[in-house]
């Protein structure tokens, strides 16, 4: 069976998915659109409007992909439902009606566990209790491949969910197609590495990899996304559509294997604890790599829950200093602002962009021609949040010489912390919506 | 010589933890990297950035080392005041190391 991946994050490009659907001869196209914080932000949109809370690019993506899906065997699996898979499915149906395309959508719910949590739940990162956090916005459990199986057994061509663990979006169709039992742990572990490698899409084919002269990648402008031809034991040959840009090599595969992996000997998903340490990559021919050698070390007993909470506000201001003595002038400006308002914030930063902002320190002594000063302060007070940008702007007439291009900004912070929930607490459900000859059922 | 000449690196984020993979261009360079890139060397290099402990895993099968750096993202990707909240660019700070 062949699974391709059409998005690696919520803001990903659409063209590679279109190419995969048109030319990839796929059985499944997975659109992975949820990062850690994405669902909490979606939950905020849902709180503001009950018809929203799905992926902001869902409409654009489905308008493009639905016509290409018609008369094809390919099925789409996506977590674009985010905080509101039902509204997301309704949106897909309304687009299908408008375009006069027959399609059946399966909706998988159950990840939203906000109502199940009590103040006593332990917060993993801080050692505090859930009750210690003010204004909880969302709680979504990472549900596994099992959640998608009823939808896969149906004839729905599109399956839309919320917080399903990324690799599980890929493992579920493997379980379905190959008839694996949920106790065939080694096969599920091997399928999990396939899903883990695919889940970031372009990051496997040279995106986030290229370094001119050192790690050259051809055709970055037309970067193609990967697919895998998977065998019934979970081993897979990775490739991409011929003619697309990018590269699938041992080096790109190795970087992606370790991406966001906290322990290569024990990679946790809701389905499995997998050992990636003995993975085998074989170069078959250009842009064709075989992956095998992954096994299971166990099965997790609880599910991870991502909790979104209101974490206050960030006020930001920026201004540029250029030409002779730019760095000392920018540093003076930073000191002035810190003296004036720094004490008002729970956390306060002065960054010199081009010198020390990216890594919070200077790894080399340099004398850049221009420096952008950036001030950021964290607070719960909206007046203090806007004050940061106001004070930076006021440097024009109250600061060092030659500052230009001031900008200001206030952002609402959604923090994420984690807890664990017993799998029995999670109630999975599968619903269907259909657009058939212009009639919605 | 700089690590940049011998290996490539990618970072990833999980909450307030940072993963840093170091992958040798040539498998035969792995023992040298294992010898030079100790947890202590990394701690010193990333002083002021990584505030928690650092763990190291060596992956012989792909010629790589994986570092897990705890308390490395200024309270975490969702609440950090830093410019690069994910720590994505930090991979290249590691490649500055002399080995």
Contacts between the chains, C-beta under 8 A, distances in Angstrom:
chain1	res1	chain2	res2	distance
A	36	B	15	7.7
A	36	B	77	6.9
A	36	B	78	7.0
A	37	B	77	7.3
A	37	B	78	5.0
A	125	B	15	5.5
A	125	B	16	6.5
A	125	B	76	7.3
A	208	B	10	7.2
A	209	B	8	8.0
A	209	B	10	7.7
A	211	B	8	7.7
A	214	B	4	7.6
A	214	B	8	7.9
A	215	B	8	6.2
A	251	B	8	6.6
A	251	B	23	6.9
A	251	B	25	7.7
A	254	B	21	7.6
A	254	B	23	4.9
A	254	B	62	4.9
A	254	B	63	7.7
A	254	B	64	6.0
A	255	B	8	6.8
A	255	B	10	4.3
A	255	B	21	6.5
A	255	B	23	6.4
A	256	B	10	7.8
A	257	B	62	6.8
A	258	B	10	7.0
A	258	B	12	7.6
A	258	B	19	6.8
A	258	B	21	3.7
A	258	B	23	7.7
A	258	B	59	7.6
A	258	B	64	6.3
A	258	B	66	5.2
A	259	B	10	5.9
A	259	B	12	4.5
A	259	B	19	7.2
A	259	B	21	7.3
A	260	B	12	3.4
A	260	B	13	6.8
A	260	B	14	5.9
A	260	B	19	5.8
A	261	B	12	7.2
A	261	B	19	6.1
A	261	B	66	6.7
A	262	B	14	5.8
A	262	B	17	6.7
A	262	B	19	6.5
A	262	B	68	5.6
A	263	B	55	8.0
A	263	B	57	7.0
A	263	B	68	7.3
A	264	B	57	5.2
A	264	B	59	5.8
A	264	B	66	5.5
A	265	B	57	7.0
A	276	B	59	7.9
A	277	B	57	7.5
A	277	B	59	5.6
A	277	B	61	6.7
A	278	B	61	5.4
A	279	B	61	6.0
A	279	B	62	6.7
A	280	B	61	6.7
A	281	B	62	6.6
A	293	B	61	7.2
A	311	B	78	7.0
A	311	B	79	5.0
A	314	B	81	6.5
A	347	B	75	7.6
A	347	B	81	5.4
A	348	B	81	7.5
A	349	B	81	4.5
A	349	B	82	6.9
A	351	B	82	7.7
A	351	B	83	6.0
A	353	B	83	6.9
A	357	B	82	7.6
A	357	B	83	4.5
A	357	B	84	7.9
A	358	B	83	5.9
A	358	B	84	5.1
A	358	B	89	4.9
A	359	B	49	6.4
A	359	B	84	7.6
A	359	B	89	7.1
A	359	B	90	6.3
A	359	B	93	5.1
A	360	B	48	6.6
A	360	B	49	5.7
A	360	B	74	7.1
A	360	B	82	6.1
A	361	B	48	5.4
A	361	B	49	6.7
A	363	B	93	6.0
A	363	B	96	5.4
A	364	B	96	7.8
A	374	B	83	6.9
A	376	B	81	4.5
A	377	B	81	7.6
A	378	B	79	7.6
A	378	B	81	5.9
A	413	B	78	7.0
A	413	B	79	5.8
A	414	B	78	6.3
A	415	B	76	7.5
A	415	B	78	4.9
A	415	B	79	4.7
A	416	B	15	7.3
A	416	B	76	7.3
A	416	B	77	7.9
A	416	B	78	4.6
A	417	B	15	7.8
A	418	B	15	7.0
